[in-house]
Amino acid sequence: MENFTQNEYAFASRFKSARRKKKLVKKDFEKQLHAIYVRERKLFADKRNLPLLPLENPYQQGWVRYFVLREDVLRSPEAEFFQHLLTKINTYKYSNIKSFSKKVRKKGKKTIVEEHQELYQVCPRQWNCEKFGLTEKEKTYFTYVEEWSETFDRMLRYYKFNEAWRYVLRIRPNIITHKKAIDEVLESELQWIDNRITNYDLRNRINRLKIGFSQYRYYENDEKSKYIDPNKNKSLQEIYQDYVDEKIVKNGK
């Protein structure tokens, strides 16, 4: 057995096994994903905090519908109380049509119906939330509701305002008076990050790393056009029929 010097032993001890190398590569890649995730969130926060700039020439963009106090409630002693509550449960709906109507197919026929709008339904997480700020007196005007939703296929739980008759809908022009400031450097970096995540398909890996699972993707919609297989989900008979039709077209018959 050969005798190694101290320097030779130190040099040999720095060699890494294949398993350790693979682990270090994975760890370094996860650090890069974490850095991309942190930077993207920081850029989105900076974009959200950009100031609003006033427009020289304001313009109208459709209509807006919202709730206001009814005339008799506005003259009552509790007008201030219900007006303050309205600031928390008011909802706004926008439309290009002043009538706020849409076409709905019923029994094979298209009929025009008015779009439905309700006061905000308070979710259980907001019920005792200090930021939402419902007072004890305001809570007495709500009722806890549980109902099954066919759309979401789950039970919905929320608090509904009992005296919706105190408010009525009002429609006014939606006037655009300000626009969001644009930071070209910020937008360019956000686009670069988005391109990198999309081109290397990193979104699901980032989600697994940060929240523990990847969100469900609709691959039929997300698939790039150059990777889409035209024969996907086709039977052999359909593929053969396409082949026959193509030969007929080429032969000019």
Summary of the structure (lengths in Angstrom):
residues: 253
radius of gyration: 30.2
end to end distance: 83.9
largest distance: 103.1
contacts: 496
relative contact order: 0.13
helix: 45%
strand: 25%
